Structures are given as C-alpha cells and as structure tokens.
Amino acid sequence: MTIKFKILILTILLLSGSVMAQVPEKPITAEEEQKVWGNDTIANKMADKMVIENLNLLVSDKLDSLVNTWYIKNAFIYDKSDFETLPEEIKTYLPDSVYISRLQALDSFLPLPYNETVRNLIGLYTIRKRELTSYIYGLSNYYFPIFEEALERYNLPHELKYLPIIESALNPKAFSRAGASGLWQFMIGTGKLYGLEINSYIDERNDPIKSSDAAARYLRDLYAIYGDWHIVIAAYNCGPGNINKAVRRSGGKQSYWDIYYSLPRETRGYIPVFIAATYMMNYGKEHSMKAAEPKFKTVTDTIEIHNYLNFEQVAATINMPVEELRQLNPQYRRDIIPARPDKPYLLKLPAEAISAFIDNETQIFAYNRDKYFPNNMLVPLRGSRTTASRRSSGLSVAGMKEITYVVKSGDNLGSIASKHRVTVNDLKEWNDFRKKTLQVGQRITVYVPGKPLKSKEAQIEKSKAEQQTIAAQITEGKPDNTVSAALPGNDTTPASSGSDEYTIYTVQNGDSLFTIAKKFPGITDADLKAFNNIRNVKGLYPGQQLKIPKRA
C-alpha cells in the first residue's frame, strides 16, 4: 500500500472519525479562555489548572498499571532504599532556570517550551513516581533500539521514541478502556490499516517490532497531512478526527497553538507530558536516576516456527519459564503460535536458549502433542452451543477449563479478556452479554486452558479396553494370519499376512501419534488413527501395538 493511498484513506477517515482512540471533545468557551489564559502566550496556554490535574491522574495511572504487570513484579530488581540515601536537593524541585536551560540545551527536532505544567510533570517523573520511572529506564534499554530503528527507517525524528512512554509506560500488554493495545496503543482498525495481524491467536499490536514499524508509518502519514510535529503528536493522542474538527473551528489554521483552544483537554496537556518525558529520559543522571535491571535476558534472537507450538511445550523441554516466553513474545494471545508450513511465525528467545531449542526441536514439538493439538490441529476455541447448554450437559469448551470470575471495581470486558488471554467476543458469547456495562460483584464465566479431567491411568485403561474390543472385532471378521500381526514383538515387526499390507510398531514411553508418524515417511498421524481405529488419541500406552501401512 503506497503512502499516497494511505494518506487518501486517512483523509477519508478524518471526515468520518478518528482511527485512533478518541477523546471526548470539550472545546473551551470564550469566557473560560479569557479566565484561564489571560493572554496569548504559549506558557499560559499550557498552564491550564484543570489540564494539570487531569495529567497527574493520567500519567500516574499509566505508571501504576505498569508496576502491576508480571515482568515488573517478577523480572526487575529495584533497590527501594535508593531514594532514602539521596541528597535533599534531589528530592525537591529544582529552580525553573535549571529546567529551562536544560531543555534549551537539548538538540531536539521538536520545540520544547517550558511552563508550570511541564515543571509539575517533571517532578512526577523524577520525584513522586521515581521508583516507577526507574522501571521505564530499565525497559528503555530493551525497547528504544527497536523504536529508533523503525523511526530511522522512515527518516523520522528520534524524539518520537518517547511517545510510548506516555501511551503505555512501555508496557507491551497495556490495554485501554477504549480498546487500544500495545506499546503504541493502536486501535484495531488502525492496526489492521497498517498491516498488523489481529485475531483470536495473534495481536501484533503487542509485537514491539511490528507495532513500532506500523507506528512509524502512521506518524509519517500524519506528518504528510499536517506538516507540524506538534499537531502530529496531538493527532496520535486524540485521533485525526478531533484534529480535523479543531482545524475547522479555528478557520483552517494549521498551527498547533492556533487550534489549541478547540482540542480535548487531555490532548491540550499531551505536549507538556511529551516535553516532561523527553526531559526525564535525557537528564535522569542529573537526578541520580538508576535503571531497574531486568532479570529476563535482554539479548535475544529469533527462530522461525513452521508448525503449531504451545509455550508449555517449549518451557517443559528446555526448562524455561512460560512467563518469560510471554514477556518476550507478547503478540501471542493464548500461549499458542499458530504457525503452518505455508505461514511461519517467529519465536523470540534469549540468545543462549536458541541452541537448546534447535538441539531439542523434535522433542519440543512432540511433547504432549496430542494434548495441545489433537490430530495436529488447533483446539477449537469454543463450541456452537451456548454457555447455559454447555453447563447443563457438563461439557466445557474444547480443551478449556471453566472458571468463575468476580467483577472488581474498575474492571471492563477488555481488561478481563486481557487478564485471561481471551477475546472480548469470547466473553460475550460465553456469558450471553447484551449490555456493555458490568456490575461490581457480578460473576462471569471464563474458559482457560485446562488439564484433562481424567487421570492418565484412567485413559490408559480405557485405551486398553478399546484395543481389546478392536482385536476381538478383527478376530471375528478376518483370517487368523491377519490377527497374528498384532501380537507383541519388536518395535517394528513385519506383518505375517501374505500381502504384507502393514508392519507392527510397539508404542514406547513418551510416544504420540505425531512422533510415531514422523518415523515413517509418507504416513500422517491421521493415517495412523484411521488405520488403527483409534478413538482416543490421548490414550496411547507403552507396549501398545499399532499397525503401520506398508506404503511407509
């Protein structure tokens, strides 16, 4: 898709509404304007008291949501005694002249004006939320090279790498109430417009590399329309639809400060947040800021996957925590890589784990294959019946376990879905939702990956019974020399029938239909299932005899 065509699409979308998360529009009245600004200076425009209050809440919420994520709780080390040992001048605000001179000293492609709002937000990052800022420092070492590479690819200002700090606090799994997701907070429509794959198994809005490339292209296209980086940054926050309305209300003026009055309040404060984040990331050392060091490996490599793979198969085989796999591969929504030979996907691993994966690749894909991918197929996400009928019949969603979640204050369908790694549509179908609002204390049904209800011993016994039944049927309907081929012997025993139609394979410990089929070129696990009349693919047991078609 060419840039001209994308600009045409964006222009059309400007007339119909934003392609990014919309902020409710509340233009300031003339009386409010006179009362708040007093004169027409940039500093006064930025010093809206209500904007300051809203920004404090907005930035604090983003930072607080970051600390509740798995990788902050489990993957970062922060010395909380650090703040107590700091000199007093670091714990308090510096003179305005210091902040101003430092901002002016930055060789920034974007203008960085200073005022009370910027000062307030600098204090939030460097004093009041200092611990959380240290996590951003630690994450920036991992994510900034990705952002810079994408921005450089499209010849964009590198200062734009600070946008994800404001949008998501560098949380790749951040999910907003409006439905935006990922480091760059893409809405589904915008993500798909820029080529991101979003479905029940994959959400590339959470892929740091692909979403960064899409964000850079989106910013490039916005600049081609507006030609002003401050307007571009504002459009990224409130959507080009709101920018387009503000331009019309301002008589067609194209300067950010000329349309400032007509922007939503949150967007009017977005530039000060950007300036404060820019200051914080450039002058952290002057405030004795230290990056919280991640426990997970930041030196990574990728390997191409060509078949269905579950994170638990990797974790169990090469002794790697599933949580670390999720951290490095946040785009996979259900711990499943839905790869196929004609559509491969990438798996990111610590650099030192790549060799272990390659050396054990066969064992990884074979591990509990029939449990995760019966007949080498993706387990259906949900059945065609309603939740009520599934409950009444005692059945659950295929391969899933039913749990009950109690709605808490602040919950919404998006946050609950993200927490359990399912989709909003899943929740709606499972609970027959007709309203979008949830009530605190409300109980909703969620299906998560679960273990088989029956024990392994019970499965083995059932499989043995099925094999005995099959053997009896063969004895009754076929010549004795055919039945003799099923008697115990070596791992692979030639059939004694005159036609030599099949050989016999004795099941070994750890075998599955998938691994057995791979030993016989030209044979699939589906062939083995059909040829041996196997009804329960999870019921194989050591010593069991399987017929292998001779064409192998």
Backbone torsions as a table, in degrees:
resi	resn	phi	psi	omega
1	MET	NA	121.4	-176.3
2	THR	-74.2	161.0	-179.5
3	ILE	-64.3	-37.0	179.6
4	LYS	-63.3	-40.1	-179.8
5	PHE	-66.9	-39.6	178.7
6	LYS	-66.4	-38.5	177.6
7	ILE	-63.1	-39.0	177.8
8	LEU	-61.7	-43.6	179.1
9	ILE	-63.3	-45.1	179.6
10	LEU	-61.4	-39.3	179.9
11	THR	-64.0	-40.3	177.0
12	ILE	-63.4	-41.9	-179.7
13	LEU	-66.7	-27.8	177.8
14	LEU	-59.9	-35.0	-177.2
15	LEU	-79.0	-24.3	-176.2
16	SER	-101.8	-16.1	-179.5
17	GLY	140.9	172.6	-174.3
18	SER	-74.5	149.7	172.1
19	VAL	-96.2	-7.3	174.0
20	MET	-109.7	-179.1	-178.1
21	ALA	-61.9	126.5	-179.0
22	GLN	-85.7	142.3	173.5
23	VAL	-106.9	129.5	-179.5
24	PRO	-50.8	133.0	-173.8
25	GLU	-87.0	124.5	177.3
26	LYS	-134.7	80.1	-178.2
27	PRO	-61.3	145.8	-179.8
28	ILE	-78.8	140.5	179.9
29	THR	-80.1	167.0	-179.9
30	ALA	-62.4	-40.1	179.7
31	GLU	-65.5	-43.8	178.5
32	GLU	-62.6	-38.4	-179.5
33	GLU	-59.9	-47.8	-178.5
34	GLN	-65.5	-38.9	-177.3
35	LYS	-69.3	-41.6	-174.8
36	VAL	-78.7	-47.5	-171.9
37	TRP	-86.0	-44.8	-177.4
38	GLY	77.7	-51.8	173.8
39	ASN	-139.6	-174.5	-168.1
40	ASP	-100.6	23.3	-178.4
41	THR	-79.6	151.9	179.3
42	ILE	-60.5	-41.9	-177.1
43	ALA	-58.9	-44.8	-179.9
44	ASN	-66.7	-38.0	179.1
45	LYS	-60.2	-38.6	-176.5
46	MET	-79.5	-10.7	-172.3
47	ALA	-97.8	28.0	177.4
48	ASP	-61.0	118.8	-175.6
49	LYS	-60.8	-40.0	-179.9
50	MET	-65.6	-36.9	176.6
51	VAL	-62.3	-42.3	179.7
52	ILE	-59.0	-46.4	-179.8
53	GLU	-62.6	-44.2	179.9
54	ASN	-63.7	-39.6	-178.6
55	LEU	-67.6	-39.6	176.7
56	ASN	-56.3	-44.4	179.7
57	LEU	-67.8	-44.0	-177.5
58	LEU	-61.6	-52.1	-177.8
59	VAL	-66.2	-40.8	179.7
60	SER	-62.5	-41.6	179.1
61	ASP	-62.3	-41.8	179.4
62	LYS	-63.3	-44.3	-179.7
63	LEU	-66.9	-41.1	-179.8
64	ASP	-65.0	-37.3	179.4
65	SER	-66.6	-30.5	179.1
66	LEU	-64.4	-42.3	-174.6
67	VAL	-70.2	-16.1	179.4
68	ASN	-88.5	-0.2	-179.2
69	THR	-80.3	160.6	-177.3
70	TRP	-60.0	-45.4	-171.2
71	TYR	-72.9	-20.7	173.6
72	ILE	-79.4	-39.3	-179.8
73	LYS	-70.7	-31.9	-171.5
74	ASN	-118.1	-17.8	-170.6
75	ALA	-114.8	2.1	-178.8
76	PHE	-126.2	147.0	178.3
77	ILE	-113.5	123.7	178.1
78	TYR	-132.2	130.1	179.6
79	ASP	-88.4	103.1	-175.9
80	LYS	-69.9	-15.1	178.4
81	SER	-79.3	-6.4	-177.1
82	ASP	-58.2	-44.6	-175.2
83	PHE	-65.3	-35.2	-176.4
84	GLU	-67.0	-27.8	-176.6
85	THR	-91.2	1.1	-177.7
86	LEU	-75.4	150.3	173.8
87	PRO	-66.5	153.3	-173.8
88	GLU	-61.0	-33.4	-178.1
89	GLU	-66.0	-22.2	177.4
90	ILE	-78.6	-25.3	-177.1
91	LYS	-84.4	-3.5	-177.9
92	THR	-126.1	168.7	179.7
93	TYR	-67.5	144.5	175.6
94	LEU	-88.2	164.3	175.9
95	PRO	-59.8	147.8	-179.5
96	ASP	-56.9	-35.5	-177.9
97	SER	-59.8	-32.2	179.9
98	VAL	-69.2	-47.8	179.0
99	TYR	-60.0	-44.1	-177.3
100	ILE	-63.1	-47.1	-178.1
101	SER	-64.4	-36.5	-179.8
102	ARG	-68.8	-42.1	178.5
103	LEU	-64.6	-39.8	179.9
104	GLN	-68.1	-25.5	-178.6
105	ALA	-77.5	-15.7	179.7
106	LEU	-74.3	132.4	175.9
107	ASP	-83.9	72.9	-175.0
108	SER	-96.7	137.6	176.4
109	PHE	-70.7	-23.0	179.7
110	LEU	-105.7	137.8	176.5
111	PRO	-59.8	142.0	-177.4
112	LEU	-127.2	74.0	178.1
113	PRO	-67.9	161.6	-175.8
114	TYR	-126.6	144.0	173.2
115	ASN	-163.8	-169.2	-175.6
116	GLU	-61.3	-38.1	179.9
117	THR	-63.6	-45.8	178.9
118	VAL	-61.4	-44.1	179.1
119	ARG	-58.7	-44.9	179.9
120	ASN	-60.0	-42.8	-177.8
121	LEU	-74.0	-33.2	174.1
122	ILE	-61.4	-40.5	177.1
123	GLY	-65.2	-35.1	178.1
124	LEU	-62.3	-44.7	-178.3
125	TYR	-73.1	-40.0	-170.8
126	THR	-97.3	-14.1	-177.5
127	ILE	-124.9	-66.5	-170.5
128	ARG	-69.4	-35.8	179.6
129	LYS	-116.5	37.6	-173.0
130	ARG	-58.8	-43.1	-178.5
131	GLU	-60.6	-44.0	-178.3
132	LEU	-69.0	-34.5	177.3
133	THR	-62.5	-32.8	179.0
134	SER	-63.8	-31.9	176.2
135	TYR	-67.7	-38.8	177.9
136	ILE	-63.1	-40.1	176.2
137	TYR	-59.3	-45.3	-179.9
138	GLY	-63.6	-42.5	-179.9
139	LEU	-69.9	-31.5	-177.7
140	SER	-63.0	-31.2	177.8
141	ASN	-62.7	-27.0	-179.1
142	TYR	-89.8	-42.6	-172.1
143	TYR	-91.5	-31.6	-174.5
144	PHE	-59.8	-40.3	176.1
145	PRO	-58.4	-34.0	177.5
146	ILE	-66.9	-45.9	179.9
147	PHE	-63.0	-46.1	-176.5
148	GLU	-63.4	-37.5	178.8
149	GLU	-64.6	-41.7	179.4
150	ALA	-67.1	-43.3	-179.8
151	LEU	-65.4	-40.1	178.9
152	GLU	-65.7	-34.6	-179.4
153	ARG	-59.1	-32.5	-178.2
154	TYR	-112.3	18.9	175.0
155	ASN	54.9	49.3	-179.4
156	LEU	-108.0	156.1	178.2
157	PRO	-59.1	132.0	-178.8
158	HIS	-67.0	-19.5	179.0
159	GLU	-61.7	-19.5	-180.0
160	LEU	-67.3	-10.9	178.2
161	LYS	-66.3	-15.2	179.3
162	TYR	-81.4	-10.5	-179.6
163	LEU	-59.0	-44.4	179.9
164	PRO	-62.3	-23.4	175.5
165	ILE	-62.1	-41.6	-179.9
166	ILE	-75.4	-41.4	-174.4
167	GLU	-70.6	-43.9	-170.4
168	SER	-134.9	-0.2	-172.8
169	ALA	54.9	32.8	179.7
170	LEU	60.6	34.2	175.1
171	ASN	-102.2	107.3	-175.0
172	PRO	-66.5	-16.1	179.4
173	LYS	-105.2	13.9	179.7
174	ALA	-59.9	137.3	-178.2
175	PHE	-137.1	120.1	-176.0
176	SER	-90.0	164.8	178.2
177	ARG	-64.0	-26.6	-179.6
178	ALA	-80.4	-8.4	178.8
179	GLY	101.8	3.5	176.7
180	ALA	-75.8	148.4	-175.0
181	SER	-143.6	154.1	173.0
182	GLY	93.7	179.1	-179.8
183	LEU	-58.3	-38.7	-176.3
184	TRP	-99.8	2.8	175.0
185	GLN	53.4	58.6	175.1
186	PHE	-80.8	140.3	165.1
187	MET	-78.4	159.9	-176.7
188	ILE	-59.6	-45.8	-177.5
189	GLY	-60.6	-44.1	179.6
190	THR	-67.3	-41.2	179.2
191	GLY	-58.8	-45.9	-179.8
192	LYS	-68.6	-34.3	177.2
193	LEU	-59.5	-31.8	-179.1
194	TYR	-103.6	23.6	168.5
195	GLY	83.3	13.1	178.6
196	LEU	-82.3	133.7	178.9
197	GLU	-82.1	125.8	-179.0
198	ILE	-136.6	112.2	177.5
199	ASN	-150.7	-163.4	-174.8
200	SER	-68.0	-22.6	-176.7
201	TYR	-108.1	-25.5	-174.1
202	ILE	-132.1	137.7	172.5
203	ASP	-134.3	95.4	-175.3
204	GLU	-74.5	-2.1	169.0
205	ARG	-63.6	-24.5	179.5
206	ASN	-92.4	-3.2	177.8
207	ASP	-82.1	112.9	-176.1
208	PRO	-56.1	-40.2	-175.6
209	ILE	-74.4	-50.9	-176.3
210	LYS	-70.3	-38.0	179.2
211	SER	-69.0	-33.1	178.2
212	SER	-67.3	-39.2	177.3
213	ASP	-65.3	-42.8	178.8
214	ALA	-64.2	-40.9	179.9
215	ALA	-63.8	-41.0	179.6
216	ALA	-63.4	-41.4	178.8
217	ARG	-67.1	-36.8	178.9
218	TYR	-66.5	-43.5	177.5
219	LEU	-63.6	-39.7	177.3
220	ARG	-61.2	-42.7	-179.1
221	ASP	-69.1	-37.0	176.5
222	LEU	-63.5	-40.2	179.7
223	TYR	-67.1	-34.0	177.5
224	ALA	-63.7	-26.2	179.5
225	ILE	-85.9	-47.3	-170.4
226	TYR	-98.8	-32.3	179.0
227	GLY	68.8	18.3	-179.4
228	ASP	-141.0	119.3	-174.1
229	TRP	-68.1	-31.1	176.1
230	HIS	-65.0	-40.3	177.0
231	ILE	-67.0	-38.4	178.6
232	VAL	-60.3	-45.8	179.3
233	ILE	-63.8	-40.6	177.8
234	ALA	-64.9	-40.4	179.3
235	ALA	-64.4	-33.8	178.2
236	TYR	-65.0	-30.4	-179.8
237	ASN	-80.7	-51.9	-172.1
238	CYS	-103.7	-7.9	-179.2
239	GLY	95.0	143.9	-179.3
240	PRO	-63.5	-20.9	177.1
241	GLY	-61.3	-46.8	178.5
242	ASN	-67.7	-36.8	177.3
243	ILE	-63.3	-43.1	-179.2
244	ASN	-61.4	-39.6	177.7
245	LYS	-66.5	-41.2	180.0
246	ALA	-63.8	-38.6	177.9
247	VAL	-63.2	-43.3	-179.9
248	ARG	-65.1	-41.3	-179.8
249	ARG	-67.3	-23.3	-179.0
250	SER	-94.7	14.6	177.7
251	GLY	74.2	27.4	176.9
252	GLY	86.0	9.0	179.6
253	LYS	-68.9	143.4	-172.9
254	GLN	-110.0	-0.1	178.5
255	SER	-85.1	141.6	-179.8
256	TYR	-57.1	-43.9	-175.7
257	TRP	-73.1	-22.7	176.5
258	ASP	-73.8	-28.7	-179.7
259	ILE	-101.5	4.5	-174.0
260	TYR	-53.7	-42.9	-174.5
261	TYR	-60.6	-32.5	-172.7
262	SER	-91.8	0.4	-179.9
263	LEU	-81.9	152.9	172.6
264	PRO	-57.7	151.4	-175.0
265	ARG	-58.1	-42.8	-179.0
266	GLU	-60.9	-39.3	-178.7
267	THR	-70.9	-32.5	177.7
268	ARG	-62.6	-24.1	178.6
269	GLY	-98.5	-0.5	-174.8
270	TYR	-68.4	-38.1	178.5
271	ILE	-64.9	-44.8	175.2
272	PRO	-57.9	-38.3	177.4
273	VAL	-63.5	-42.6	179.5
274	PHE	-61.0	-43.5	179.5
275	ILE	-63.6	-43.0	179.9
276	ALA	-64.6	-40.7	178.5
277	ALA	-65.2	-39.0	177.3
278	THR	-62.1	-44.8	178.0
279	TYR	-60.8	-48.4	-176.1
280	MET	-59.3	-41.7	-177.3
281	MET	-75.9	-20.5	-179.6
282	ASN	-95.6	-24.1	-175.3
283	TYR	-122.2	27.9	178.3
284	GLY	-61.4	-38.3	-179.0
285	LYS	-63.5	-37.3	179.0
286	GLU	-65.4	-20.5	176.9
287	HIS	-104.3	16.6	179.0
288	SER	56.9	32.7	177.0
289	MET	-75.8	139.9	177.6
290	LYS	-125.1	138.0	179.5
291	ALA	-74.7	129.5	172.4
292	ALA	-68.4	126.2	-174.5
293	GLU	-82.3	129.8	178.7
294	PRO	-76.1	142.1	175.3
295	LYS	-78.3	-31.6	179.7
296	PHE	-72.1	156.8	-174.5
297	LYS	-77.4	123.3	-179.3
298	THR	-90.2	-10.9	173.2
299	VAL	-92.0	110.9	-172.0
300	THR	-127.0	167.8	174.2
301	ASP	-145.6	166.2	-178.2
302	THR	-119.6	154.5	175.8
303	ILE	-134.1	140.8	-176.2
304	GLU	-85.2	130.2	-177.9
305	ILE	-106.7	133.5	-176.2
306	HIS	-119.3	10.9	178.6
307	ASN	-150.3	160.8	-179.9
308	TYR	-53.8	137.9	-178.3
309	LEU	-147.8	134.4	176.2
310	ASN	-104.4	140.7	-179.7
311	PHE	-54.8	-34.4	-177.9
312	GLU	-66.1	-29.4	176.0
313	GLN	-64.9	-40.8	178.2
314	VAL	-69.0	-46.9	-175.8
315	ALA	-60.9	-42.6	-176.5
316	ALA	-71.7	-29.6	-174.3
317	THR	-86.0	-41.4	-178.1
318	ILE	-109.5	15.8	173.4
319	ASN	55.4	59.0	-179.8
320	MET	-128.7	132.9	-177.6
321	PRO	-61.5	137.9	177.4
322	VAL	-59.9	-36.8	-178.7
323	GLU	-61.3	-34.7	178.9
324	GLU	-70.6	-36.9	176.0
325	LEU	-63.1	-39.6	177.7
326	ARG	-65.1	-39.7	-179.7
327	GLN	-63.1	-41.8	-177.7
328	LEU	-80.9	-19.2	-176.9
329	ASN	-131.9	62.1	-173.4
330	PRO	-69.9	-8.5	-178.3
331	GLN	-76.8	-16.2	-179.2
332	TYR	-91.4	113.3	-166.2
333	ARG	-77.6	-27.4	-173.1
334	ARG	-123.2	26.4	-176.9
335	ASP	63.3	20.4	-177.4
336	ILE	-123.2	132.9	171.7
337	ILE	-100.6	107.9	-174.4
338	PRO	-83.2	50.5	-174.8
339	ALA	-79.5	151.5	175.0
340	ARG	-136.7	163.2	179.7
341	PRO	-56.1	-34.8	-179.0
342	ASP	-90.0	-4.6	179.2
343	LYS	-145.6	78.9	-178.3
344	PRO	-76.1	158.1	174.8
345	TYR	-130.1	163.9	-179.0
346	LEU	-99.4	141.7	172.9
347	LEU	-115.5	124.5	179.1
348	LYS	-94.6	131.5	-179.3
349	LEU	-134.2	158.0	169.7
350	PRO	-55.8	143.9	-174.2
351	ALA	-54.8	-37.8	-176.9
352	GLU	-75.5	-10.2	-179.8
353	ALA	-93.2	-8.9	-177.9
354	ILE	-62.4	-45.2	-179.4
355	SER	-62.5	-42.1	179.1
356	ALA	-62.0	-38.2	179.0
357	PHE	-65.7	-46.3	-178.2
358	ILE	-64.2	-41.8	-178.7
359	ASP	-66.3	-28.7	-176.0
360	ASN	-114.6	22.8	-173.0
361	GLU	-58.8	-43.8	-179.5
362	THR	-62.1	-44.5	179.9
363	GLN	-66.2	-35.8	-179.7
364	ILE	-62.8	-49.2	-178.4
365	PHE	-70.2	-26.1	-178.7
366	ALA	-84.4	-20.0	-174.7
367	TYR	-60.3	117.3	179.1
368	ASN	46.1	40.8	-175.9
369	ARG	-57.2	-44.5	-177.0
370	ASP	-70.6	-21.5	177.4
371	LYS	-74.4	-45.8	-175.4
372	TYR	-84.6	-34.2	-177.0
373	PHE	-138.0	76.8	179.2
374	PRO	-54.4	132.8	-177.8
375	ASN	57.1	26.9	-178.6
376	ASN	55.4	40.9	178.5
377	MET	-127.1	152.8	174.3
378	LEU	-64.7	134.2	178.2
379	VAL	-65.4	131.9	177.5
380	PRO	-54.9	137.9	-177.5
381	LEU	-72.2	-33.2	-179.9
382	ARG	-160.2	153.8	178.7
383	GLY	-83.6	177.7	-177.1
384	SER	-85.7	-14.3	-178.7
385	ARG	-84.8	161.0	179.4
386	THR	-74.4	164.0	179.2
387	THR	-58.9	-41.0	-178.0
388	ALA	-60.9	-43.5	-179.1
389	SER	-69.5	-32.4	177.0
390	ARG	-66.8	-40.1	179.6
391	ARG	-64.6	-43.7	-175.5
392	SER	-65.7	-29.1	-179.5
393	SER	-93.4	-2.4	179.0
394	GLY	77.8	11.1	-179.2
395	LEU	-97.8	155.9	174.6
396	SER	-121.4	175.9	175.4
397	VAL	-61.0	140.9	-175.1
398	ALA	-53.8	126.9	177.3
399	GLY	71.8	9.0	-175.4
400	MET	-123.4	158.8	178.3
401	LYS	-114.1	136.4	-178.0
402	GLU	-84.8	130.8	173.6
403	ILE	-129.4	161.8	177.5
404	THR	-111.8	126.7	180.0
405	TYR	-110.0	132.8	178.7
406	VAL	-97.4	122.4	-176.2
407	VAL	-66.2	132.8	179.6
408	LYS	-110.0	167.2	178.7
409	SER	-60.4	131.7	179.9
410	GLY	91.8	-8.7	179.9
411	ASP	-71.1	150.6	167.7
412	ASN	-145.2	172.4	-176.2
413	LEU	-60.1	-37.8	-179.5
414	GLY	-64.1	-44.9	-178.4
415	SER	-69.1	-37.9	178.6
416	ILE	-66.2	-42.9	179.0
417	ALA	-62.0	-43.4	-179.6
418	SER	-65.1	-39.4	-178.8
419	LYS	-62.0	-37.6	-176.2
420	HIS	-101.3	5.3	176.7
421	ARG	60.5	43.3	173.7
422	VAL	-127.1	-178.3	179.5
423	THR	-103.6	161.3	177.0
424	VAL	-62.5	-38.3	178.5
425	ASN	-62.3	-36.0	175.1
426	ASP	-58.3	-50.6	-178.5
427	LEU	-59.2	-41.4	-179.1
428	LYS	-63.8	-41.6	-178.4
429	GLU	-71.8	-43.3	-177.4
430	TRP	-65.3	-28.7	-174.9
431	ASN	-113.6	5.6	177.1
432	ASP	52.4	46.6	-178.3
433	PHE	-70.5	132.9	172.9
434	ARG	-113.1	-16.9	178.3
435	LYS	-116.1	150.1	179.9
436	LYS	-83.0	-22.1	-175.8
437	THR	-83.1	144.3	177.0
438	LEU	-113.2	153.5	178.2
439	GLN	-108.3	137.6	176.2
440	VAL	-59.3	131.1	-177.6
441	GLY	93.0	-11.0	179.4
442	GLN	-65.6	140.9	-179.9
443	ARG	-102.0	128.8	178.0
444	ILE	-127.1	154.0	-178.3
445	THR	-94.0	134.3	178.2
446	VAL	-132.8	139.3	176.4
447	TYR	-107.9	126.9	-179.6
448	VAL	-125.0	159.4	177.6
449	PRO	-55.2	130.5	-177.1
450	GLY	-132.9	165.6	178.4
451	LYS	-83.8	154.4	176.7
452	PRO	-56.4	143.9	-176.7
453	LEU	-70.1	-30.0	-176.5
454	LYS	-93.1	149.3	179.8
455	SER	-71.6	162.4	179.7
456	LYS	-63.4	-38.3	179.8
457	GLU	-62.3	-40.6	-179.7
458	ALA	-65.1	-37.6	178.7
459	GLN	-65.4	-42.3	-179.9
460	ILE	-62.1	-43.9	179.7
461	GLU	-62.0	-41.3	179.5
462	LYS	-64.1	-42.0	-179.7
463	SER	-64.8	-39.9	177.6
464	LYS	-60.9	-43.3	179.5
465	ALA	-62.1	-40.9	179.1
466	GLU	-64.2	-40.3	-179.8
467	GLN	-65.3	-39.3	178.6
468	GLN	-63.9	-39.2	178.8
469	THR	-64.4	-43.8	179.5
470	ILE	-62.5	-42.9	-179.8
471	ALA	-61.2	-40.8	178.8
472	ALA	-63.7	-39.9	179.0
473	GLN	-65.2	-39.0	178.3
474	ILE	-64.6	-41.3	-179.0
475	THR	-61.1	-39.8	-177.5
476	GLU	-73.8	-30.1	-170.8
477	GLY	-110.3	-4.1	-176.1
478	LYS	-134.4	161.6	178.9
479	PRO	-62.9	155.5	-177.6
480	ASP	-59.2	-33.4	-176.8
481	ASN	-68.2	-21.7	175.6
482	THR	-73.7	-40.9	-179.7
483	VAL	-66.4	-34.0	-177.2
484	SER	-62.4	-20.9	179.0
485	ALA	-68.6	-16.6	-177.7
486	ALA	-94.1	4.2	179.6
487	LEU	-74.7	151.7	-178.6
488	PRO	-57.8	147.6	178.1
489	GLY	-166.1	-146.2	176.6
490	ASN	-71.9	177.9	179.7
491	ASP	-54.3	-45.5	177.6
492	THR	-129.5	113.4	-175.3
493	THR	-116.2	129.7	178.9
494	PRO	-62.2	142.7	177.4
495	ALA	-69.8	146.1	-177.6
496	SER	-90.1	1.1	179.3
497	SER	-71.4	150.0	-178.2
498	GLY	-62.6	-29.8	-176.0
499	SER	-82.8	-11.5	-178.8
500	ASP	50.8	50.0	-177.4
501	GLU	-76.5	-23.8	-178.1
502	TYR	-155.8	164.6	171.9
503	THR	-116.8	170.9	-177.9
504	ILE	-111.2	134.5	175.6
505	TYR	-118.8	132.7	178.3
506	THR	-95.2	122.8	-176.7
507	VAL	-64.6	132.1	178.6
508	GLN	-103.5	164.3	177.9
509	ASN	-60.4	128.8	179.8
510	GLY	91.1	-4.9	179.6
511	ASP	-70.1	153.7	168.8
512	SER	-140.9	168.1	178.6
513	LEU	-58.6	-35.5	-178.3
514	PHE	-64.8	-47.0	-177.7
515	THR	-70.8	-34.6	179.0
516	ILE	-66.7	-43.8	-179.1
517	ALA	-60.6	-34.5	-178.4
518	LYS	-67.0	-20.3	179.6
519	LYS	-78.9	-11.7	-176.1
520	PHE	-126.7	95.1	-178.5
521	PRO	-54.2	136.7	-179.9
522	GLY	92.7	-4.9	-179.5
523	ILE	-114.6	138.3	177.0
524	THR	-110.6	165.3	177.4
525	ASP	-64.1	-30.0	177.0
526	ALA	-66.2	-37.6	176.4
527	ASP	-60.4	-45.7	-178.8
528	LEU	-62.6	-41.6	-179.5
529	LYS	-62.6	-45.8	-178.4
530	ALA	-69.9	-42.5	-175.4
531	PHE	-67.4	-29.4	-178.9
532	ASN	-104.1	7.5	178.4
533	ASN	53.2	44.8	-178.6
534	ILE	-85.5	124.5	179.7
535	ARG	-95.9	-32.7	-177.5
536	ASN	-115.7	101.9	-175.9
537	VAL	-70.0	-15.5	-179.9
538	LYS	-90.6	0.4	-172.9
539	GLY	-99.0	14.4	177.5
540	LEU	-64.1	145.5	179.1
541	TYR	-141.4	149.1	-179.7
542	PRO	-55.0	134.7	-179.7
543	GLY	96.0	-15.3	179.1
544	GLN	-65.2	141.7	-178.4
545	GLN	-99.2	128.5	177.1
546	LEU	-119.9	142.4	176.2
547	LYS	-87.9	129.3	178.8
548	ILE	-109.0	119.1	179.2
549	PRO	-53.6	139.7	-173.6
550	LYS	-64.9	-22.5	-178.1
551	ARG	-63.0	-11.4	176.2
552	ALA	-64.2	NA	NA
